[in-house]
């Protein structure tokens, strides 16, 4: 089924697979290129063109992932460049312990379903000093088959893509997530939590600290109705979410809890956006720390944001070309 459009989209094996691996990884300054934009052998269209045609025709593309790790332990990916994946670049399923350090992911913004790094049903995952630009989620933390806990995204830079996401599968629970010193430069969404009643669960103990955003449509996008037509009883619940020292430009700031009985609970502490930023708030309980929040969200008055503790202007950096 690989390289076809069908009712299901699981007809390919990944190019590289770690299955039950204990230790190991990929280390070095080289590049692994998935050739997603090059015509497939014996076909007139590329993997990415196949994906777009599937979208138009209402089918599922059968495109291979670049790298997948299943039931693995203690992996290290260091300074490698991953580019042009036909589908997701890295998928983790039941991985206990993985470090991505100095990894670059580089794929055009219009390459459909080319997520950067997707930890699912996994624990103890560190993504540090990464540079990611891609055609879908830069990072997507998922919990469909099992809980995902203790994930850190540190000192990294995201460019084109859909942002730093949690979801959409959260039914097994996501917790203990730390995002520190991240820039999101031109991602469509910035900090994103997405799920719905067909695949929702508890997302809790998430902390964003020292975040810089610019050029984002939705710099904050916490939505429990990702698919507005979804049906089911797996209600998404987001609570104990903290944003500390988060600065951005204009855009729409979305906080949408599922209903009055399942509100979104978030604390804003030193959250600063441009005066033109607008809020969309439903079923949310918003608290403010001593750093405040600006512009003020609707609802009870909260203290305005205090002076910035960090300088975003000094943190923007271009994507490192070459390699």
C-alpha positions, 0 to 999 in steps of 0.5 A: 500500500505504500505510495498509494491513497486508501481508506487507511494511512498505515501502509508504510514502514518507516525508513529507520526504525528502533524496535525494542532498542536498549541504548543507541541512537544517531550521532554526528553532523550529517544529514538524513534526507527523506526526499519527500519532494522528489518524484517517487520511483515509477510515479509522476508525483512526489510523496508531498504531492501524494499527500496533498492529493489525498487531502483533496480526494478525502483519502489517506496518504500512505507515506513513510515516516523518516524515523520511528522508535517503538518500545525503546529505552535510552536513545540519543540523537545528537547534532544530526539534521533530518530533512524532507520527510515524506511524513512525520520526521520522528515518532516515539511510541513507548520510549523511556528515555530519549535525548535530542540535542542539537538536532535540526529538522528542515522541511518546507512549510507546505509539506503536509503532515511533516511533524518534527518530533512527536513523543507518544506514550513515552517518558523522560524525553529531552529536546534541547538546542534544537532548530525546527522548521517544518510543514506541521507541528514542530513538536507534538506531545501525544498520549493516545496509547499510554501516558506521556510524562516528563518531557522537556523542550529547552533552549530551542528555536522553532520557525515555520510549522504549527508550533509546540503542541500537546495533542490532539490525542490526550486520552491517556494523560499528559503531565509534567511538561517543561518548556523553557527558553523557546523562540517561535518565529512565524509558527501558525500557532505558538504554544498549543494544547489541542484535543476534543471529546473523541480523544481527550484526557487530562493535561496537567502540570505544564510550565512555559518559562521564558518564551518569545513569540512573533508572527503567530496567528494564535500565539496561545492556542489552548482549545478543548474543541479542536474538532468542533464536530467531534463526538464522545465522552473523552472530555479534555481537561487542562489544568495546572498550566502556567505561563511565566515570562511569555512575550509575543506580538499580535495574534489571537490568544485562545483559552477554550475549556470544554464546558462550565463543568470542565473549565480550563485552568491557567496561571499567567505570570509575566505574560506580555503581548502587543496591544493589538492582540485579542482574546478568545476565552470560553470556560476558563479560570485565569489566575495571575501571578505577580508578573501580571498579564497584558493585554487584560483577558476578559473576566475579573480584572487581573494585574497588568504585566510588569516589565520584561525580565528577558530580552526577546530581541537578543534571542531571535536567531536565523535557522542555521543553513547548511549541513 
